[in-house]
Amino acid sequence: MSPVKIIFISVFVLSFIIILTVSVKSKHFFKSVFLTAFSGVGSLFALQLIGSTLELSLPVNCFTLAVSTVSGIPGVIGLLLTAFTV
């Protein structure tokens, strides 16, 4: 496995742990989890709409939807960076 993939996987895991920790510590756990998921999926589809004009694209499949739902906007940014570096 290349060092770039190891770095990106560790960033994904770290952002997931941070988001989960913040969600658990907040007084509104379900609200924060829902908003994280909604913002991630929304940013993925916004990237699809805007990406055609900027020549940026991520395939919408089960993996990208899962990452954007769990990690939110940092997950979409990570997917985008991974797509351009790998």
N, C-alpha and C positions, 0 to 999 in steps of 0.2 A: 504494500500500500504506500502511495506516495506521501511525502510530508505535507503537501497541500491538502490532501483529503483528510489527513489526520487532524490538521488544524481546523478545517471547517467542521468536521464531525464534533470536535471538542467544543467549538463555539456554539454549535446547535445544542449540545447537551447542557452546556453552561447556561445558555439563555433559557432553556426549558426549566432548569432547576431554579433560576432566579424568578421566572414568571410564576412557577408553582409556589415558591416560598412567599412571594408577595401576595399571591391570591389567598393562601392559607392564613397569613397574618392579618389580612384585611377583615373588616367586620362584615363585608358583603362578598362572601366567597363566590356564590353562584353568579352574581352580577359581574364580578371582575373576570371570571372565566368566560362568561358569555361575551363580554365586550372584547376580550382578547381574541376569541375565536371569530367574532364578527368582523373585527378590524383586520385580521389576517386574511380571511376569505375575501373581504371587500377590497383589500389592497391587491390581492392576486388578480381579481377580475378587473380592477382599475388598470393594472399593469397590462392586461390583455387588450383593453380598449385603447389606451394611450400608446402601448408598445408598437402597434402597427405603424404609427407615424414616426416613431423614434427608432425603429428597427430593433426593438427589444422584445423578446418573447420567451415565455416559459410555457411548456406544455401543461395543460390542465389535466391531470390524471390523479389517481388515488394517492400517490406519494406526495405530490405537491399540495393537494388539498389537505392531507393529514398534517404536513409540516406547517402549512399556513394556519390551520385551525389550532394546533397545539401551541405553536410558538408566536403566532400573531405577526405583526409587521417585521420584527427582527428575523423571523423565519423566512419571510418572503425576500427580504434583503439578502439573507444568507444564500437562498436558492439562486438569486440573481447573480451574486458574486461567484458562486460555484459554477454556474453555467458559463460565465465568461472566462474563468481561469482554468477549468478542467477541460 
